[in-house]
Each structure stands twice: as C-alpha cells, then as structure tokens.
Amino acid sequence: MSSPDLKPLHQQVIVITGASSGIGLVTARMAARAGAGVLLVSRNEDALRRIAEELQADGARVDYVAADVSRREDHERIVRAAIDRFGGFDSWVNNASVGTAGELDKVTLEDHRRVFEVNYWGVVYGSLEAAKHLRRRGGAIINIGSVLGERTVVLQGPYCATKHAVRAFTTGLRMELEREGAPVSITHIKPSSIDTPFPEHARNYLRTGIQVPPPIYSPTLVAKAILFACQTPRRVLTVGFGGKMATLMGRLFPRFTDRLMEAVGYWAQETQKPGVPARRDNLYSPREDGTERSSLGYPVVLKNSPYLQAQMYPVATAAILSGLALGLAAASRARR
C-alpha cells in the first residue's frame, strides 16, 4: 500500500483530546497559528471556553467539546461536533491521559481501573471512531504513548501498563488498516519526561510531591512531532533521547536497569515542592487547567531534540552525517 496522502496543516481540521493543558494545549495553539481548524476536547469546559476565545480572538478556526474520553458515547459526540462545525476532520490526536503516583499495592484497584479507562480505552474508542470517518476521507490518527510503554518505572505502574497497551493496540490497528488499504496514517508518539502539569494532576499516594525525572523536555517538541505526523506518515516518533536511552538499557541490560530504577527511581520522582493545590488530582474530575507547563520550576528543560529531528528528516540527517564523515576523512588525509 502507498503512504496516505496527508494535507498541509492549513487545509486540515484536527481533533485534539486532552487539549486544556500540557501537550494538548501547546499542540492546539501551534495548530491554530498554522491555520488549521481545531476542535478542542477535554472534561474542563471552562478552560476550553477560555482557550477557544483566546484563539478565536486571533482569527483562528477553533471550537470545543466538553467530553470524557473514557466514555465511548462521548467520542461519537465529538465526531458529530466535528462534522457539524467543520464538515469533518483530517487528523485525530488521542492525547488525554491521567495518572497515579504510588506503589502498586497502595493504589486502589478502582484508581488503577480508572487510569486504564482514560489512557487505554480512551485511545481505543477515539481511534476506532476516527478510523470510521477517515476510511472515507483519508487522514491521520496520532496516539500519544510514552517511553514508559517500553520501560516501566517504579511509582507509575498503572500508567506504564496503559502505555504498553496503547503501543500494542496502535500497532495492531495500523497493520489491519494497512492490509485493507485504508488511506489512514497511524503514528505512535513516545514522549520522554516532559515539562507539563501532569505530575500535579496525578492522584498522589506519596508523602511528598511528585515530579518527572530528568532529562526533561519542552512540550513544544511533542507538539512539533504531533503536527509533523498530521502531515507526514510516520510509524513511531520518540521525543527525547533520554527516554530512548532508558529503553535501550532496558532491552540490553534488563536486570541492571531494574536495579538502577530501584535505586534512583523513588528519589528522582519525589519533590518537596507542593505544586499548585488547585491542580491536584484530576483522576475523576477536572481540576485547574489552561497551562502548558508545570509550576514545579524544573532547573533545566531541554528545548531541542536532535534525535527527534533525525526521525522526522532521516534522509537529510543521513546526508549531513555523510558529509561530516567525508569532511573528517578528507581532513585526516590532508594531515598525512
């Protein structure tokens, strides 16, 4: 099957779940600035209204739907809204996610199940509804996973399990759509640690605050990967080489990586900074939204990811590396 023919951003309508904060909000703002129509989706209707008004004031084509991605009927409602307000959609971004911070025997089974309802079933419902629409129209489905879908860490067992499941589901759906010749691109994006309000939103079982471990990357990098995948078919994009290194270590040296995680995984995720109280615990209901980044004030947030660039533009990267290699070889010969 040939690659799906995806439209440039300014000709697209993009549905983004989890659009009221973090990665989803950054992506929505960037897409709107690029001229795309954007349908914002989140449980937090007040935050969605404020964000939509902000973007509409700049002339953007933006609307919103308050919805809970853990409910299948809400996805049907999102599709209807996209058709009614924009005539359909071209890309669907499954980004909404929740989490817990705590050891597995401390997290209640109800909370564990809730993480799966949002992070896994939300992706399943969204992908299947989007695929129905895009089989006729063509377009892209982008599922936001995590490097933790490759390598589990302590204190985030339920979240890691959902991201493993998202990876498996996304791969299976891609193969089936490719086999039937559907004009749909499916991309699995795996962020490393990202500077968003996600740790503050998590339900916290610890006696300390929770943070993401370094190295930490800007959410703008994930948004760039998402919008690239809306226009260019890619199977997988990993944001941040730090996460890729953890994945490789886990594959090559699994027992050593386990020991390392056991030794440093707790203190690397614990913080004495409380974060903003109004943001805490959005597992079952929305909390304060409308911000892109964490309030924890990480000392270093990386704004570039050469590894991501290499995945997005492999031919150009190969040409540059080949040129450097030839230049070094020529310089070495000249010294002799």
Secondary structure in CASP SS format (residue, H / E / C, confidence):
PFRMAT SS
TARGET T0000
AUTHOR 0000-0000-0000
METHOD secondary structure of the structure
MODEL  1
M C 1.00
S C 1.00
S C 1.00
P C 1.00
D C 1.00
L C 1.00
K C 1.00
P C 1.00
L H 1.00
H H 1.00
Q H 1.00
Q C 1.00
V E 1.00
I E 1.00
V E 1.00
I E 1.00
T E 1.00
G C 1.00
A C 1.00
S C 1.00
S C 1.00
G H 1.00
I H 1.00
G H 1.00
L H 1.00
V H 1.00
T H 1.00
A H 1.00
R H 1.00
M H 1.00
A H 1.00
A H 1.00
R H 1.00
A C 1.00
G C 1.00
A C 1.00
G E 1.00
V E 1.00
L E 1.00
L E 1.00
V E 1.00
S E 1.00
R C 1.00
N C 1.00
E H 1.00
D H 1.00
A H 1.00
L H 1.00
R H 1.00
R H 1.00
I H 1.00
A H 1.00
E H 1.00
E H 1.00
L H 1.00
Q H 1.00
A H 1.00
D C 1.00
G C 1.00
A C 1.00
R C 1.00
V E 1.00
D E 1.00
Y E 1.00
V E 1.00
A E 1.00
A C 1.00
D C 1.00
V C 1.00
S C 1.00
R C 1.00
R H 1.00
E H 1.00
D H 1.00
H H 1.00
E H 1.00
R H 1.00
I H 1.00
V H 1.00
R H 1.00
A H 1.00
A H 1.00
I H 1.00
D H 1.00
R H 1.00
F H 1.00
G C 1.00
G C 1.00
F C 1.00
D C 1.00
S E 1.00
W E 1.00
V E 1.00
N E 1.00
N C 1.00
A C 1.00
S C 1.00
V C 1.00
G C 1.00
T E 1.00
A E 1.00
G C 1.00
E C 1.00
L C 1.00
D C 1.00
K C 1.00
V C 1.00
T C 1.00
L H 1.00
E H 1.00
D H 1.00
H H 1.00
R H 1.00
R H 1.00
V H 1.00
F H 1.00
E H 1.00
V H 1.00
N H 1.00
Y C 1.00
W H 1.00
G H 1.00
V H 1.00
V H 1.00
Y H 1.00
G H 1.00
S H 1.00
L H 1.00
E H 1.00
A H 1.00
A H 1.00
K H 1.00
H H 1.00
L H 1.00
R H 1.00
R H 1.00
R H 1.00
G C 1.00
G E 1.00
A E 1.00
I E 1.00
I E 1.00
N E 1.00
I E 1.00
G C 1.00
S C 1.00
V H 1.00
L H 1.00
G H 1.00
E C 1.00
R C 1.00
T C 1.00
V C 1.00
V C 1.00
L C 1.00
Q C 1.00
G H 1.00
P H 1.00
Y H 1.00
C H 1.00
A H 1.00
T H 1.00
K H 1.00
H H 1.00
A H 1.00
V H 1.00
R H 1.00
A H 1.00
F H 1.00
T H 1.00
T H 1.00
G H 1.00
L H 1.00
R H 1.00
M H 1.00
E H 1.00
L H 1.00
E H 1.00
R H 1.00
E H 1.00
G C 1.00
A C 1.00
P C 1.00
V E 1.00
S E 1.00
I E 1.00
T E 1.00
H E 1.00
I E 1.00
K E 1.00
P E 1.00
S C 1.00
S E 1.00
I E 1.00
D C 1.00
T C 1.00
P C 1.00
F H 1.00
P H 1.00
E H 1.00
H H 1.00
A C 1.00
R E 1.00
N E 1.00
Y C 1.00
L C 1.00
R C 1.00
T C 1.00
G E 1.00
I E 1.00
Q C 1.00
V C 1.00
P C 1.00
P C 1.00
P C 1.00
I E 1.00
Y E 1.00
S C 1.00
P H 1.00
T H 1.00
L H 1.00
V H 1.00
A H 1.00
K H 1.00
A H 1.00
I H 1.00
L H 1.00
F H 1.00
A H 1.00
C H 1.00
Q H 1.00
T C 1.00
P C 1.00
R C 1.00
R C 1.00
V E 1.00
L E 1.00
T E 1.00
V E 1.00
G C 1.00
F H 1.00
G H 1.00
G H 1.00
K H 1.00
M H 1.00
A H 1.00
T H 1.00
L H 1.00
M H 1.00
G H 1.00
R H 1.00
L H 1.00
F C 1.00
P H 1.00
R H 1.00
F H 1.00
T H 1.00
D H 1.00
R H 1.00
L H 1.00
M H 1.00
E H 1.00
A H 1.00
V H 1.00
G H 1.00
Y H 1.00
W H 1.00
A H 1.00
Q H 1.00
E E 1.00
T E 1.00
Q C 1.00
K C 1.00
P C 1.00
G C 1.00
V C 1.00
P H 1.00
A H 1.00
R H 1.00
R C 1.00
D C 1.00
N C 1.00
L C 1.00
Y C 1.00
S C 1.00
P C 1.00
R C 1.00
E C 1.00
D C 1.00
G C 1.00
T C 1.00
E C 1.00
R C 1.00
S C 1.00
S C 1.00
L C 1.00
G C 1.00
Y C 1.00
P C 1.00
V C 1.00
V C 1.00
L E 1.00
K C 1.00
N C 1.00
S C 1.00
P H 1.00
Y H 1.00
L H 1.00
Q H 1.00
A H 1.00
Q H 1.00
M H 1.00
Y C 1.00
P H 1.00
V H 1.00
A H 1.00
T H 1.00
A H 1.00
A H 1.00
I H 1.00
L H 1.00
S H 1.00
G H 1.00
L H 1.00
A H 1.00
L H 1.00
G H 1.00
L H 1.00
A H 1.00
A H 1.00
A H 1.00
S H 1.00
R H 1.00
A H 1.00
R H 1.00
R C 1.00
END
